[in-house]
Amino acid sequence: MLKEYQDKLVSIIHKHLPGCKIYLFGLHLKEQEGKDIEMEIAIDAGEISDPGIIGNIYADIDAELLPIDPDIVDINTVSDAMKKKILEKGVVLHK
């Protein structure tokens, strides 16, 4: 089931940022009302992405009623230490 949600998330992100790299660098199962899975996602479109695009990605995730709560960051805007962590420990998600 988790793979299905990851694939859907990748599809939504690529709809807005075709061909960008997507890294999963954190995953937590939650037992709270609403969203069941918290994912930490980094995107790399080769340059800084428009924050409006990331907002549209969140809107599409909500519209799909996915039980995930992603935290999406642009790898081009994070600190060097965070970028290093993402690149070393993150998993590249492919559709």
ZADO-1210 file (C-alpha; in nm, 4 decimals, padded with zeros to 6 digits):
<atoms>
<atom x="00.0000" y="00.0000" z="00.0000" code="MET" pos="1"/>
<atom x="00.2839" y="00.2420" z="00.0846" code="LEU" pos="2"/>
<atom x="00.4369" y="00.1891" z="-00.2611" code="LYS" pos="3"/>
<atom x="00.1024" y="00.2848" z="-00.4169" code="GLU" pos="4"/>
<atom x="00.1016" y="00.6146" z="-00.2245" code="TYR" pos="5"/>
<atom x="00.4640" y="00.6828" z="-00.3172" code="GLN" pos="6"/>
<atom x="00.3867" y="00.6218" z="-00.6854" code="ASP" pos="7"/>
<atom x="00.0871" y="00.8554" z="-00.6705" code="LYS" pos="8"/>
<atom x="00.2964" y="01.1231" z="-00.4981" code="LEU" pos="9"/>
<atom x="00.5665" y="01.0920" z="-00.7658" code="VAL" pos="10"/>
<atom x="00.2989" y="01.1248" z="-01.0351" code="SER" pos="11"/>
<atom x="00.1578" y="01.4399" z="-00.8744" code="ILE" pos="12"/>
<atom x="00.5018" y="01.5991" z="-00.8356" code="ILE" pos="13"/>
<atom x="00.6035" y="01.5148" z="-01.1935" code="HIS" pos="14"/>
<atom x="00.2782" y="01.6678" z="-01.3183" code="LYS" pos="15"/>
<atom x="00.4033" y="02.0022" z="-01.1863" code="HIS" pos="16"/>
<atom x="00.7798" y="01.9503" z="-01.2209" code="LEU" pos="17"/>
<atom x="00.8339" y="01.7008" z="-01.5048" code="PRO" pos="18"/>
<atom x="01.1559" y="01.5050" z="-01.4789" code="GLY" pos="19"/>
<atom x="01.2617" y="01.6383" z="-01.1401" code="CYS" pos="20"/>
<atom x="01.4420" y="01.4083" z="-00.8983" code="LYS" pos="21"/>
<atom x="01.2433" y="01.3147" z="-00.5898" code="ILE" pos="22"/>
<atom x="01.4103" y="01.1961" z="-00.2712" code="TYR" pos="23"/>
<atom x="01.2391" y="01.0304" z="00.0230" code="LEU" pos="24"/>
<atom x="01.4505" y="01.1080" z="00.3275" code="PHE" pos="25"/>
<atom x="01.2082" y="01.0481" z="00.6122" code="GLY" pos="26"/>
<atom x="00.9062" y="00.8287" z="00.6704" code="LEU" pos="27"/>
<atom x="00.6950" y="00.8034" z="00.9832" code="HIS" pos="28"/>
<atom x="00.3723" y="00.6194" z="01.0526" code="LEU" pos="29"/>
<atom x="00.1357" y="00.8262" z="01.2660" code="LYS" pos="30"/>
<atom x="-00.1586" y="00.7298" z="01.4778" code="GLU" pos="31"/>
<atom x="-00.3470" y="01.0565" z="01.4622" code="GLN" pos="32"/>
<atom x="-00.6704" y="01.1620" z="01.3036" code="GLU" pos="33"/>
<atom x="-00.6442" y="01.2405" z="00.9363" code="GLY" pos="34"/>
<atom x="-00.3167" y="01.1577" z="00.7687" code="LYS" pos="35"/>
<atom x="-00.1566" y="00.8229" z="00.8557" code="ASP" pos="36"/>
<atom x="00.1860" y="00.8519" z="00.6919" code="ILE" pos="37"/>
<atom x="00.4295" y="01.1402" z="00.7212" code="GLU" pos="38"/>
<atom x="00.6884" y="01.1631" z="00.4427" code="MET" pos="39"/>
<atom x="00.9819" y="01.3973" z="00.4134" code="GLU" pos="40"/>
<atom x="01.0392" y="01.4649" z="00.0450" code="ILE" pos="41"/>
<atom x="01.3055" y="01.6680" z="-00.1333" code="ALA" pos="42"/>
<atom x="01.2633" y="01.7736" z="-00.4940" code="ILE" pos="43"/>
<atom x="01.5414" y="01.8720" z="-00.7331" code="ASP" pos="44"/>
<atom x="01.4323" y="02.0374" z="-01.0551" code="ALA" pos="45"/>
<atom x="01.7867" y="02.1617" z="-01.1227" code="GLY" pos="46"/>
<atom x="01.7046" y="02.5115" z="-01.0017" code="GLU" pos="47"/>
<atom x="01.4991" y="02.6744" z="-00.7292" code="ILE" pos="48"/>
<atom x="01.1309" y="02.5894" z="-00.7826" code="SER" pos="49"/>
<atom x="00.8556" y="02.8482" z="-00.7614" code="ASP" pos="50"/>
<atom x="00.6892" y="02.8173" z="-00.4169" code="PRO" pos="51"/>
<atom x="00.3526" y="02.8401" z="-00.5938" code="GLY" pos="52"/>
<atom x="00.4275" y="02.5128" z="-00.7713" code="ILE" pos="53"/>
<atom x="00.4956" y="02.3416" z="-00.4399" code="ILE" pos="54"/>
<atom x="00.1660" y="02.4838" z="-00.3124" code="GLY" pos="55"/>
<atom x="-00.0095" y="02.3333" z="-00.6149" code="ASN" pos="56"/>
<atom x="00.1504" y="01.9962" z="-00.5371" code="ILE" pos="57"/>
<atom x="00.0113" y="02.0108" z="-00.1826" code="TYR" pos="58"/>
<atom x="-00.3329" y="02.1036" z="-00.3211" code="ALA" pos="59"/>
<atom x="-00.3308" y="01.8047" z="-00.5576" code="ASP" pos="60"/>
<atom x="-00.2285" y="01.5712" z="-00.2743" code="ILE" pos="61"/>
<atom x="-00.5219" y="01.6975" z="-00.0688" code="ASP" pos="62"/>
<atom x="-00.7564" y="01.6635" z="-00.3675" code="ALA" pos="63"/>
<atom x="-00.6553" y="01.2984" z="-00.4111" code="GLU" pos="64"/>
<atom x="-00.7412" y="01.2339" z="-00.0440" code="LEU" pos="65"/>
<atom x="-00.4156" y="01.0459" z="00.0049" code="LEU" pos="66"/>
<atom x="-00.3515" y="00.9412" z="00.3668" code="PRO" pos="67"/>
<atom x="-00.0065" y="01.1010" z="00.3554" code="ILE" pos="68"/>
<atom x="00.1247" y="01.4182" z="00.5091" code="ASP" pos="69"/>
<atom x="00.4294" y="01.5156" z="00.3044" code="PRO" pos="70"/>
<atom x="00.6825" y="01.7762" z="00.4035" code="ASP" pos="71"/>
<atom x="00.8237" y="01.8883" z="00.0688" code="ILE" pos="72"/>
<atom x="01.1477" y="02.0847" z="00.0458" code="VAL" pos="73"/>
<atom x="01.3399" y="02.2115" z="-00.2557" code="ASP" pos="74"/>
<atom x="01.6903" y="02.0667" z="-00.2333" code="ILE" pos="75"/>
<atom x="01.8221" y="02.3869" z="-00.3948" code="ASN" pos="76"/>
<atom x="01.7094" y="02.5967" z="-00.0973" code="THR" pos="77"/>
<atom x="01.8235" y="02.3871" z="00.1993" code="VAL" pos="78"/>
<atom x="02.1501" y="02.4191" z="00.3898" code="SER" pos="79"/>
<atom x="02.4567" y="02.2339" z="00.2648" code="ASP" pos="80"/>
<atom x="02.4382" y="02.0019" z="00.5676" code="ALA" pos="81"/>
<atom x="02.0734" y="01.9140" z="00.4935" code="MET" pos="82"/>
<atom x="02.1478" y="01.8660" z="00.1239" code="LYS" pos="83"/>
<atom x="02.4327" y="01.6294" z="00.2128" code="LYS" pos="84"/>
<atom x="02.2009" y="01.4289" z="00.4423" code="LYS" pos="85"/>
<atom x="01.9353" y="01.4035" z="00.1718" code="ILE" pos="86"/>
<atom x="02.1832" y="01.2925" z="-00.0951" code="LEU" pos="87"/>
<atom x="02.3584" y="01.0407" z="00.1303" code="GLU" pos="88"/>
<atom x="02.0601" y="00.8892" z="00.3122" code="LYS" pos="89"/>
<atom x="01.7642" y="00.9649" z="00.0877" code="GLY" pos="90"/>
<atom x="01.6042" y="00.7188" z="-00.1506" code="VAL" pos="91"/>
<atom x="01.5376" y="00.8349" z="-00.5052" code="VAL" pos="92"/>
<atom x="01.1740" y="00.7622" z="-00.5899" code="LEU" pos="93"/>
<atom x="01.1070" y="00.6689" z="-00.9512" code="HIS" pos="94"/>
<atom x="00.7757" y="00.6086" z="-01.1193" code="LYS" pos="95"/>
</atoms>
